[in-house]
Amino acid sequence: MDFPRSRGWDGLRCAPAAPKLGVNPCKRFSLNIEVSNEKSGDELKIHQVTEQTFLSAPHTDHTEQFIVDALRGAGALTISQVAKADGEIIGHVAISPVTLSGGTTGWFGLGPITVLPEFQGLGIGSKLMRSSLATLEAMGASGCVVLGDPGYYSRFGFTVVDGLVFPGVPPEYFQALSFSGEFPKGEVSYHEAFSTKG
């Protein structure tokens, strides 16, 4: 799989302000943020938010929005949740199944996770993280892996696991969260949608 070495999936430290999708910037500090599952009709806004989040980000080939579209099209978007302010989508998180070389099942990969640049630093990404992981656990998943900033994701319980690897990236940037406390061993492969070029 042709996987970029460092996508910066946290999406919360990436880009300068980009054009918004209709949310009044003067109200950003009094926003009532609602997190909910993606619904029919959200697809275009999710595509736009993902694209804008990574527009000026380093370490990306700018295909994140196409990856989300491809996951959805393949029926592999296990969890797709949006953050809304004033009824407008300003953030999104995707979780999809991963494959482990040892044959262990029930594991998923988090990402991409995005928040529009002008709304970053307000805890919106954390809300998306907590909601999506709680939903995943409630579904009976064994655990979740993530590729991204270890300083950020460790706050949600992710940790580097000896013997659980994603080839080609610095090991400290690949972390896992187990809902049972038990971790598998082996190489992790993401869904083929992550190879999409747009």
C-alpha positions as CSV (number, residue, x, y, z in Angstrom):
1,M,0.0,0.0,0.0
2,D,1.3,3.4,-0.9
3,F,0.9,5.2,2.4
4,P,2.3,8.6,3.1
5,R,4.9,8.5,5.8
6,S,3.5,11.3,8.0
7,R,0.0,12.5,7.2
8,G,-0.4,14.7,10.3
9,W,-3.8,13.1,10.8
10,D,-4.5,15.0,14.0
11,G,-5.6,17.9,11.7
12,L,-5.5,20.2,14.7
13,R,-2.1,21.8,14.2
14,C,-2.0,22.1,10.5
15,A,-3.2,25.0,8.5
16,P,-3.7,28.7,8.8
17,A,-7.2,30.2,8.5
18,A,-9.0,29.2,5.4
19,P,-12.4,30.3,4.0
20,K,-15.2,29.2,6.3
21,L,-18.4,27.4,5.4
22,G,-20.8,30.0,6.7
23,V,-20.0,30.1,10.5
24,N,-19.8,33.6,12.0
25,P,-16.1,34.0,13.3
26,C,-17.3,36.5,15.9
27,K,-19.2,33.8,17.7
28,R,-16.4,31.2,17.7
29,F,-15.7,31.5,21.4
30,S,-19.3,31.0,22.4
31,L,-20.1,28.1,20.2
32,N,-22.3,25.3,21.2
33,I,-20.6,22.3,19.6
34,E,-22.6,19.3,18.8
35,V,-21.1,16.0,17.8
36,S,-23.3,13.5,15.9
37,N,-23.1,10.7,13.3
38,E,-22.8,11.7,9.7
39,K,-26.2,11.8,8.0
40,S,-27.3,11.8,4.4
41,G,-26.4,15.1,2.8
42,D,-23.3,15.7,4.9
43,E,-20.9,14.2,2.4
44,L,-20.0,17.4,0.5
45,K,-19.5,19.5,3.7
46,I,-17.3,16.7,5.1
47,H,-15.3,16.7,1.9
48,Q,-14.8,20.5,2.0
49,V,-13.9,20.6,5.7
50,T,-11.3,17.8,5.2
51,E,-9.9,19.5,2.2
52,Q,-9.6,22.9,4.0
53,T,-8.1,21.4,7.1
54,F,-5.2,20.0,5.2
55,L,-4.9,22.7,2.6
56,S,-1.7,24.3,4.0
57,A,-0.6,21.4,6.1
58,P,2.9,19.9,5.9
59,H,3.5,16.2,5.4
60,T,0.4,15.5,3.3
61,D,-0.3,14.7,-0.3
62,H,-3.8,16.4,0.1
63,T,-5.8,13.3,-0.6
64,E,-7.5,13.0,2.8
65,Q,-10.9,14.1,1.5
66,F,-10.7,11.5,-1.2
67,I,-9.8,8.9,1.3
68,V,-12.9,9.6,3.3
69,D,-15.0,9.5,0.1
70,A,-13.4,6.2,-0.9
71,L,-14.0,4.6,2.6
72,R,-17.6,5.6,2.4
73,G,-18.0,4.3,-1.1
74,A,-16.4,1.0,0.0
75,G,-18.7,0.6,3.0
76,A,-15.6,0.8,5.2
77,L,-16.5,4.1,7.1
78,T,-17.3,2.3,10.3
79,I,-17.7,5.5,12.2
80,S,-18.1,8.9,10.7
81,Q,-19.0,11.7,13.1
82,V,-19.2,15.5,12.6
83,A,-18.9,18.5,14.8
84,K,-21.3,21.2,14.2
85,A,-21.5,24.9,15.3
86,D,-24.6,26.9,14.5
87,G,-25.7,23.9,12.4
88,E,-22.6,24.0,10.2
89,I,-20.1,21.2,10.0
90,I,-16.7,22.4,11.2
91,G,-15.0,19.1,12.0
92,H,-15.1,15.4,11.2
93,V,-13.6,12.1,12.3
94,A,-13.4,8.8,10.4
95,I,-12.7,5.3,11.8
96,S,-12.3,2.3,9.5
97,P,-11.2,-1.3,9.9
98,V,-7.6,-2.3,9.8
99,T,-6.0,-5.7,9.2
100,L,-3.4,-7.3,11.4
101,S,-0.8,-9.8,10.0
102,G,-1.4,-12.1,13.0
103,G,-5.0,-12.5,12.1
104,T,-6.4,-10.7,15.1
105,T,-9.8,-9.1,14.3
106,G,-11.9,-6.3,15.8
107,W,-9.3,-3.5,15.4
108,F,-9.8,-0.2,13.7
109,G,-7.9,2.8,12.6
110,L,-8.7,6.4,13.5
111,G,-8.2,9.1,10.9
112,P,-8.4,11.4,9.2
113,I,-9.7,13.7,11.9
114,T,-10.2,17.3,10.9
115,V,-11.2,20.6,12.3
116,L,-11.4,23.8,10.2
117,P,-8.3,25.8,10.9
118,E,-10.1,28.8,12.4
119,F,-11.8,26.6,15.0
120,Q,-8.7,24.7,16.1
121,G,-7.6,24.9,19.7
122,L,-11.1,25.1,21.1
123,G,-11.4,21.4,22.2
124,I,-13.5,20.4,19.1
125,G,-11.0,17.7,18.1
126,S,-11.0,16.3,21.6
127,K,-14.8,16.1,21.5
128,L,-14.7,14.2,18.2
129,M,-12.0,11.9,19.6
130,R,-13.9,11.0,22.8
131,S,-17.2,10.6,21.0
132,S,-15.9,8.4,18.2
133,L,-13.8,6.2,20.6
134,A,-16.8,5.7,23.0
135,T,-18.9,4.7,20.0
136,L,-16.3,2.3,18.8
137,E,-16.0,0.7,22.2
138,A,-19.8,0.4,22.5
139,M,-19.8,-1.5,19.2
140,G,-17.6,-4.2,20.8
141,A,-14.4,-3.3,19.0
142,S,-11.1,-4.7,20.5
143,G,-9.2,-1.5,20.0
144,C,-8.0,1.3,17.7
145,V,-4.7,2.4,16.2
146,V,-3.7,5.9,15.1
147,L,-0.8,7.4,13.1
148,G,0.0,10.9,14.3
149,D,1.5,13.1,16.9
150,P,2.2,11.0,20.0
151,G,1.9,14.0,22.3
152,Y,-1.6,14.6,21.2
153,Y,-3.0,11.1,21.0
154,S,-1.5,9.9,24.2
155,R,-3.9,12.1,26.0
156,F,-6.7,9.8,24.9
157,G,-5.0,6.6,26.1
158,F,-3.1,5.7,22.9
159,T,0.4,4.3,23.5
160,V,3.2,2.8,21.5
161,V,2.9,-1.0,21.7
162,D,6.0,-3.2,21.3
163,G,5.4,-5.6,18.4
164,L,2.5,-3.8,16.9
165,V,3.9,-1.9,13.9
166,F,3.0,0.1,10.9
167,P,6.0,-0.3,8.5
168,G,7.8,2.8,7.2
169,V,7.0,5.3,9.9
170,P,8.9,6.3,13.1
171,P,7.5,3.8,15.7
172,E,6.6,6.6,18.2
173,Y,4.1,8.0,15.7
174,F,2.1,4.7,15.6
175,Q,0.0,4.1,18.7
176,A,-2.8,1.9,19.9
177,L,-5.6,1.9,22.3
178,S,-7.0,-1.4,23.6
179,F,-10.5,-1.5,25.2
180,S,-9.7,-4.8,26.9
181,G,-6.1,-4.0,28.0
182,E,-4.8,-6.7,25.6
183,F,-2.8,-5.8,22.5
184,P,-2.1,-7.9,19.4
185,K,1.2,-8.3,17.7
186,G,2.1,-7.9,14.0
187,E,2.0,-5.5,11.2
188,V,-1.1,-3.3,10.6
189,S,-2.6,-2.6,7.2
190,Y,-5.1,0.1,6.5
191,H,-8.0,-0.2,4.1
192,E,-7.1,0.1,0.5
193,A,-9.0,3.4,0.3
194,F,-5.9,5.0,1.9
195,S,-4.1,4.4,-1.4
196,T,-6.6,6.6,-3.3
197,K,-5.1,9.5,-5.3
198,G,-8.3,11.4,-5.7
